[in-house]
Amino acid sequence: MALLSLKGVEKRYGELVALRDVNLEVEAGRIGLLGPNGAGKSTLLKTLLGLVRHDHGTVRVFDRDVGREPFEVRARIGYMPEGDSVLPELTALQFTTLAAELCGLPRAEAIARSHQVLHYVGLGEARYRRLGSFSTGMRQRARLAQALVGDPKLLLLDEPTSGLDPRGREEMLALILDIPQRTGASVILSTHILPDVEKTCDQVIVIAGGEVLYAGALDPLVRPDRNVYEVRAKGSLKKLRETLELGRCIVERAGSTLEVRVPDGEDATYLLRLAHAEGHQLRHLAPLVQTLERAFLKTLADAGH
């Protein structure tokens, strides 16, 4: 059974198409949701929750139809929305207890569970303080706590590291990595910070203009291509590029670096021979390191975005 199944899903806001004929099957795991601003990421998350009603198609979560059973679906999902969505006059304990009671827990159990979750996210010492006195990082942790307190089987995190300093970001990512191992819950991480996805996720969904451009394992996107090399040289890159292209290489320029694809069956030695024969002095030659950012931008470009 797929974690999520969307078929022909469309959502419009007037003339704006936020989701366009989305067809998606996602297995349980740690999933990164990527896309530029306005791509439809937040609309997709709210559609999964039933907070936004889609205009066409079907949305199933845990094999339940979100349109027909929104409360049953929502009962199994924890949601950490984007933005400063806290109640500043409440203490962290009161805020998390309220979320637990809204999930259906009796008050005594809600309080006990809130103490546990706040300790887990690192707010044990601050649980009696008002949220209005919290730093950005502490508020992010409080928002994560309220998403976790109902023991969800799916956690939707919308920009959870936004506004955090480097240490706070690393601590949040450590929690995101630990949650599936500790609870068995799946996580969908919606973010524009691509290294966060590389560190925490094993699946990726790329969305732009309301369309899904890629959905699947992270590994194929970031797997190195053995035929492509980074090259830097002393002297004219233009002349070096001409030499390599005459040698049947495909060359792209990225600042002071050439990205060179050698012909099938060749390797770095072939590049060295071409450069040496024309008197070029190479200062750097290494396999091109494939990053999620590079793969993401290529996916957008290939789709015309």
C-alpha positions in Angstrom: 0.0 0.0 0.0 1.4 3.4 -1.0 1.7 6.1 1.6 0.2 8.6 -0.8 -1.7 8.2 -4.1 -2.8 11.1 -6.2 -4.6 10.7 -9.5 -5.4 13.6 -11.8 -5.4 16.2 -9.0 -6.0 19.8 -9.8 -6.5 22.8 -7.6 -7.2 26.3 -8.9 -7.4 29.7 -7.1 -9.4 31.6 -9.6 -7.2 31.8 -12.8 -4.1 30.5 -10.9 -3.5 26.8 -11.3 -1.8 25.7 -8.0 -1.8 21.9 -8.8 -2.0 20.7 -12.4 -3.0 17.1 -13.2 -0.8 15.7 -10.4 -0.3 11.9 -10.6 1.8 10.6 -7.7 2.5 7.4 -5.9 4.8 7.7 -2.8 6.1 4.9 -0.6 6.7 5.3 3.2 10.0 6.9 4.2 11.7 10.3 4.4 10.5 12.4 1.4 11.8 15.8 0.3 9.3 18.1 -1.4 11.2 20.6 -3.5 10.2 23.4 -5.8 10.7 27.2 -6.3 8.5 29.7 -4.5 4.9 29.4 -5.8 5.5 25.9 -7.1 2.5 24.5 -5.2 4.3 22.8 -2.3 2.2 24.2 0.5 -1.0 23.7 -1.5 0.0 20.0 -2.0 0.5 19.6 1.8 -2.8 21.2 2.7 -4.5 19.0 0.0 -3.1 15.9 1.7 -4.6 17.1 5.0 -7.9 18.0 3.5 -7.5 21.6 4.6 -7.7 22.6 0.9 -10.3 20.8 -1.2 -9.0 19.9 -4.7 -11.2 20.6 -7.7 -10.5 17.4 -9.6 -9.0 14.0 -9.1 -8.6 11.7 -6.1 -6.2 12.0 -3.1 -5.6 9.0 -0.9 -3.4 8.9 2.2 -3.0 5.5 4.0 -5.4 4.2 1.4 -8.2 6.5 2.6 -9.9 9.1 0.4 -9.1 12.5 1.8 -12.2 14.1 0.2 -14.5 11.6 1.9 -12.6 10.9 5.2 -10.6 14.0 6.0 -10.8 13.6 9.8 -9.7 9.9 9.7 -6.7 10.9 7.5 -5.9 14.0 9.6 -5.9 11.9 12.8 -2.8 10.1 11.6 -0.9 13.1 10.4 1.2 15.6 12.3 1.5 19.0 10.6 4.2 21.7 11.2 3.0 24.6 9.0 5.2 27.3 7.6 5.4 30.6 9.5 5.3 31.6 13.1 2.1 29.6 13.9 2.2 29.6 17.7 0.0 31.1 20.4 2.4 33.5 22.2 0.4 33.8 25.4 0.5 30.1 26.0 3.4 28.2 27.6 5.1 25.5 25.5 3.4 22.9 27.7 -0.1 24.5 27.3 0.4 24.8 23.6 1.5 21.2 23.1 -1.2 19.9 25.5 -3.9 21.8 23.5 -2.6 20.1 20.3 -2.7 16.7 22.1 -6.3 17.2 23.2 -7.3 18.3 19.7 -5.9 14.9 18.6 -8.4 13.2 21.0 -6.2 12.4 24.0 -7.7 12.7 27.5 -6.3 15.7 29.4 -4.1 13.8 31.8 -2.6 11.7 29.0 -2.3 14.8 26.8 -0.2 16.6 29.6 2.0 13.5 30.2 2.6 13.1 26.5 3.4 16.8 26.1 6.1 16.6 28.8 7.7 13.7 27.0 7.6 15.3 23.6 8.9 18.7 24.8 11.9 16.9 26.4 12.5 15.1 23.2 12.7 18.3 21.1 14.9 20.0 23.7 12.4 22.2 25.4 12.2 20.4 28.7 13.7 23.2 30.7 11.6 25.8 28.9 8.2 24.1 28.9 6.7 26.5 31.4 7.8 29.6 29.6 5.4 31.6 27.3 6.0 31.0 23.6 6.1 34.8 23.1 9.4 34.9 24.9 11.0 32.1 22.8 13.7 32.6 20.2 13.0 31.6 16.5 14.7 28.2 17.1 12.7 27.5 20.2 9.4 28.3 18.5 10.4 26.0 15.7 10.9 23.2 18.2 7.6 24.0 19.9 5.9 23.7 16.5 7.6 20.4 15.9 6.4 19.2 19.4 2.8 20.0 18.7 3.1 18.1 15.4 4.5 15.0 17.2 2.3 14.9 20.2 -0.5 12.9 18.6 1.9 10.1 17.6 1.3 10.6 13.9 2.2 8.0 11.2 3.0 10.8 8.8 4.7 14.1 9.6 4.4 17.1 7.2 7.1 19.7 7.8 6.8 22.9 5.9 10.1 24.8 6.0 11.1 23.5 9.5 14.7 25.0 9.3 13.6 28.4 8.0 15.2 31.3 10.0 17.4 29.0 12.1 21.1 29.6 12.8 23.6 26.9 11.7 23.6 25.1 15.0 19.8 25.2 15.3 19.4 24.0 11.8 21.7 21.0 12.4 19.8 20.1 15.6 16.5 20.3 13.8 17.9 18.0 11.0 19.1 15.5 13.6 15.5 15.4 15.0 14.1 14.9 11.5 16.5 12.0 11.0 15.7 10.4 14.3 11.9 10.6 14.2 11.3 7.8 11.7 13.8 5.6 13.5 12.2 6.2 16.8 8.5 6.3 15.9 8.3 4.5 12.5 6.5 7.6 11.1 7.1 8.8 7.5 8.2 12.4 7.0 7.6 14.8 4.1 10.0 17.7 4.3 9.0 20.7 2.2 11.9 23.1 1.9 13.9 25.3 -0.5 17.2 24.4 1.3 18.3 21.5 -0.8 21.3 20.3 1.4 18.7 19.6 4.1 17.0 17.1 1.8 20.3 15.5 0.9 21.1 15.0 4.6 17.7 13.6 5.7 15.7 12.1 2.8 15.7 9.0 0.7 13.0 10.1 -1.7 12.3 13.3 -3.6 9.4 15.0 -5.2 10.2 18.0 -7.5 7.3 20.3 -8.3 7.1 23.5 -10.3 4.2 25.4 -11.8 1.9 22.9 -10.0 3.3 20.0 -12.0 5.3 17.1 -10.6 8.5 16.9 -12.5 10.2 14.0 -10.6 9.1 11.6 -7.9 11.3 8.8 -6.8 14.5 7.8 -5.0 17.1 10.5 -4.2 20.0 8.3 -5.2 19.6 8.4 -9.0 19.5 12.2 -8.9 22.8 12.5 -7.1 24.7 9.5 -8.4 28.0 10.7 -10.0 28.3 10.4 -13.7 31.7 8.8 -14.4 31.9 10.3 -17.8 31.9 14.0 -16.6 34.8 15.9 -15.1 35.5 19.3 -13.7 38.4 21.0 -15.4 40.3 24.2 -14.5 43.4 25.4 -16.3 46.0 28.1 -16.6 45.4 30.4 -19.5 42.5 30.6 -21.9 39.4 28.5 -21.1 38.0 29.4 -24.5 41.0 27.8 -26.3 40.9 24.7 -24.0 37.2 24.3 -24.7 37.8 24.4 -28.4 40.5 21.7 -28.1 38.2 19.5 -26.0 35.2 19.9 -28.3 37.4 19.0 -31.3 38.2 15.9 -29.4 34.5 14.9 -29.3 33.9 16.1 -25.7 30.8 17.9 -24.7 31.7 21.0 -22.7 29.8 23.4 -20.5 31.2 26.4 -18.7 30.4 27.2 -15.0 32.4 30.3 -14.0 36.1 29.4 -14.1 35.4 25.7 -14.4 34.6 23.6 -17.5 32.3 20.6 -17.1 33.4 18.1 -19.6 31.7 14.9 -20.8 34.2 12.6 -22.5 33.2 10.1 -25.2 31.9 6.7 -24.1 34.8 4.4 -23.2 37.2 7.3 -22.3 38.3 8.6 -19.0 40.4 11.4 -17.4 43.5 10.1 -19.2 41.8 11.1 -22.5 41.4 14.7 -21.3 45.0 14.9 -20.2 46.2 13.7 -23.6 44.0 16.2 -25.5 45.2 19.1 -23.3 48.9 18.1 -23.3 48.9 17.7 -27.1 47.9 21.4 -27.5 50.0 22.7 -24.7 47.3 23.5 -22.2 48.2 23.4 -18.5 45.5 21.8 -16.3 45.3 22.9 -12.7 42.3 20.8 -11.6 40.9 17.6 -13.0 38.3 15.6 -11.0 35.1 13.7 -11.5 32.1 16.1 -11.4 30.4 15.8 -8.0 26.7 15.6 -8.5 24.6 17.5 -6.0 20.9 17.7 -5.4 21.0 21.4 -6.3 22.6 20.6 -9.7 20.1 17.9 -10.4 17.2 20.1 -9.2 18.1 22.9 -11.5 18.6 20.5 -14.4 15.2 19.0 -13.8 13.6 22.5 -13.8 15.5 23.5 -17.0 14.6 20.3 -18.8 10.9 20.9 -18.1 11.2 24.5 -19.3 10.9 26.2 -15.9 
